[in-house]
């Protein structure tokens, strides 16, 4: 079996990847206004079947991700 990755190295790699993304994002401004973005999301929502629009939303995964990202600050 392979080695278990060093957690500190994984966190360091993730932080470096986020820094590279932040640098890329700074040089690529948004191509649409916030209003147009929200309107686009609304249009996509309308494409969902009605049964999907009424389903309970599970935010546990998003909360776990936010908790993990909070440690990188």
GROMACS elastic network, one bead per residue, 0.5 to 0.9 nm:
[ bonds ]
;  ai    aj funct       b0    kb
    2     5     6  0.88052   500
    3     6     6  0.88152   500
    4     7     6  0.86671   500
    5     8     6  0.87211   500
    5     9     6  0.74990   500
    5    10     6  0.70809   500
    6     9     6  0.52394   500
    6    10     6  0.62957   500
    6    11     6  0.87781   500
    7    10     6  0.50195   500
    7    11     6  0.61814   500
    7    12     6  0.85225   500
    8    11     6  0.51538   500
    8    12     6  0.60934   500
    8    13     6  0.85788   500
    9    13     6  0.60714   500
    9    14     6  0.85562   500
   10    13     6  0.50808   500
   10    14     6  0.61613   500
   10    15     6  0.85928   500
   11    14     6  0.50718   500
   11    15     6  0.61177   500
   11    16     6  0.85807   500
   11    72     6  0.79165   500
   12    15     6  0.51003   500
   12    16     6  0.61702   500
   12    17     6  0.86010   500
   13    16     6  0.50835   500
   13    17     6  0.61491   500
   13    18     6  0.86439   500
   14    17     6  0.50027   500
   14    18     6  0.61669   500
   14    19     6  0.85776   500
   14    72     6  0.88765   500
   15    18     6  0.50728   500
   15    19     6  0.61724   500
   15    20     6  0.86706   500
   15    72     6  0.68622   500
   16    19     6  0.50099   500
   16    20     6  0.62276   500
   16    21     6  0.86348   500
   17    20     6  0.50757   500
   17    21     6  0.62269   500
   17    22     6  0.86480   500
   18    21     6  0.50009   500
   18    22     6  0.61124   500
   18    23     6  0.86023   500
   19    22     6  0.50326   500
   19    23     6  0.62352   500
   19    24     6  0.86478   500
   20    23     6  0.51219   500
   20    24     6  0.62361   500
   20    25     6  0.85721   500
   21    25     6  0.59254   500
   21    26     6  0.84979   500
   22    26     6  0.61129   500
   22    27     6  0.88048   500
   23    26     6  0.52563   500
   23    27     6  0.67108   500
   24    27     6  0.53747   500
   24    28     6  0.64339   500
   25    28     6  0.50831   500
   25    29     6  0.68777   500
   25    30     6  0.87226   500
   26    29     6  0.65731   500
   28    31     6  0.84807   500
   30    33     6  0.73982   500
   30    34     6  0.88812   500
   32    35     6  0.80698   500
   32    36     6  0.60886   500
   32    37     6  0.64944   500
   33    36     6  0.52152   500
   33    37     6  0.63019   500
   33    38     6  0.87804   500
   34    38     6  0.62373   500
   34    39     6  0.85999   500
   35    38     6  0.52405   500
   35    39     6  0.62000   500
   35    40     6  0.86215   500
   36    40     6  0.60906   500
   36    41     6  0.86507   500
   37    40     6  0.50693   500
   37    41     6  0.63173   500
   37    42     6  0.86950   500
   38    41     6  0.50803   500
   38    42     6  0.62607   500
   38    43     6  0.87070   500
   39    42     6  0.50058   500
   39    43     6  0.62731   500
   39    44     6  0.87392   500
   40    43     6  0.50042   500
   40    44     6  0.62686   500
   40    45     6  0.85956   500
   41    44     6  0.50594   500
   41    45     6  0.61303   500
   41    46     6  0.87046   500
   42    46     6  0.63513   500
   42    47     6  0.89249   500
   43    46     6  0.52026   500
   43    47     6  0.67571   500
   44    47     6  0.51922   500
   44    48     6  0.70122   500
   45    48     6  0.54233   500
   45    49     6  0.87698   500
   45    53     6  0.77797   500
   46    49     6  0.78330   500
   46    50     6  0.85074   500
   46    53     6  0.87239   500
   47    50     6  0.88092   500
   48    51     6  0.81435   500
   48    52     6  0.63133   500
   48    53     6  0.66214   500
   49    52     6  0.54203   500
   49    53     6  0.66687   500
   50    53     6  0.51257   500
   50    54     6  0.66609   500
   51    54     6  0.55142   500
   51    55     6  0.65149   500
   52    55     6  0.52771   500
   52    56     6  0.87169   500
   53    56     6  0.85095   500
   54    57     6  0.87337   500
   58    61     6  0.75648   500
   58    62     6  0.85980   500
   59    62     6  0.52920   500
   59    63     6  0.62167   500
   59    64     6  0.87371   500
   60    63     6  0.51075   500
   60    64     6  0.62238   500
   60    65     6  0.86886   500
   61    64     6  0.51202   500
   61    65     6  0.62393   500
   61    66     6  0.86966   500
   62    65     6  0.50776   500
   62    66     6  0.62101   500
   62    67     6  0.86175   500
   63    66     6  0.51212   500
   63    67     6  0.61577   500
   63    68     6  0.86343   500
   64    67     6  0.50855   500
   64    68     6  0.62062   500
   64    69     6  0.86493   500
   65    68     6  0.50886   500
   65    69     6  0.61215   500
   65    70     6  0.85405   500
   66    69     6  0.50713   500
   66    70     6  0.60206   500
   66    71     6  0.89584   500
   67    70     6  0.52075   500
   67    71     6  0.70606   500
   68    71     6  0.57126   500
   68    72     6  0.74782   500
   69    72     6  0.53755   500
   69    73     6  0.73611   500
   70    73     6  0.58500   500
